[in-house]
Amino acid sequence: MTIDTEIRHVTKPGANLFLELGFTSAEAKRLQAASRKQINDTRLLKQQLMEELAAWINEHHLKQAEAAAVLMVSRPRVSDVVNKKTSKFTIDTLVEMLSRVGKPVKLAIG
C-alpha cells in the first residue's frame, strides 16, 4: 500500500482561505472577518483569565514552582500563564485553574 504524500497546494500566509475554498469574493470576505473576530474574542477572553491567575500569584507572593503545585500544573505552564501565551491554553483549562485557587468563573452573555 502506497500513501500519497505529495503536496498539491499551499495557501500563502495572509491569503483568504475561504476564497481558495471556492466561496464568492463577498462571502469569503465576510467569513474571514467573522473568523478573525471569533479568534480575537477568544484570545481576549484567555488574556483576561490569565490576568486573573497572574494577579492571584502576585497577591500571594508565590514563586512559579509554588503556584504550579497549587494549580496542579508544571512550572513552565505557570510561566506561560504569567507571560500570557494564550495559544498554549484552552479556556476550559484556565477556568479550571482559577477554580483551584478559589476564583470560580461566571459567564455573562450579552
N, C-alpha and C positions, 0 to 999 in steps of 0.2 A: 504494500500500500504506500502510495506516494502522497505526501502532504504538500499542497500548493502554498508556498510562502512568498510568491512574487508580489512585490508592491506595485500596484497599478496606478494609484493616485494618492497624492499627499496634499492636504489642504494647507495653504500657506498661512502663517500666523497673521491674525488680523482679518482674514477673509471671512465673509459671511457664509457660514456652513449651510444655513438654510437655503441660500441661493444655489449653492452647489448641489443641494439635495433635490432641486427642481421646483422650489416654490417660486411664485411670481416675485418680481422685484419688490413690490409694495408689501406683500405678505412676509417675505424674507426679512425686510427691514423691521416690520412690526414684531416678528418672532424674535429677532436678535435683540431688539430693545427690551422686550419683556424678559428675555433670558438674562440679559445683563442686570436688569433691575432686581430680579429674584436672587441672583448671585450676590449682588451688593447688599441687599437686605439681610441675607443670611450671614454675610461677613460682619455686618454691623451688629447683629444680634450676638454673634460669637464674641466680638470685641467687648460688648457690654458685660457679658457673663465673665469673661477673662478679667476685666477690670475689677469686678466684684471679688473674684478669687484673689487677685493680686493685693487688693486693699485689705482683705482678711489676713493674708500672710503678713503684710506690713504692720497692721494693727496689733498682731500677736507677736511681733518681733521674732518670727521664725526663720531659721535658715532653710534653704530649699530641701535639704535632706529631712529635716523635721516636718516640714509641710508635706513632703511626699509620704511619710509614714501615716499621717492623719488622713490624707486624701486617698491612700492606698494605691499610689502610682509610683513610678520611678522618679528619681531626682531630675533626670533630663526632661521628663514630662512637665514637671513644675517649672523648669526653666522655659519651656515652650509656652506655658501659660503666661508667665511673667513678661515674656518678650512678645506676647500677642501673636503667636504663629497660628492664625486661625485655620489655615489649611490642614493642620495636623489633628484637628478635633472635630467631632460631631457635636451638635447641640445637645444631644442626649448625654454624652459623656460629661460635658461641662455642667449640665443641670444636676447630674448625679454627684459630681464633685462638690458642688455648692450645697447639696443636701447633706453630705457627710460633715460639713462644717456648721450645720445648723442654719443655713440660709436657703430655705425652700424657695423655689421659683414659682411665681404665679403668672399665668398667661392672661393677657388682656387683648381682646380682639377689637379692632376698630381704629 
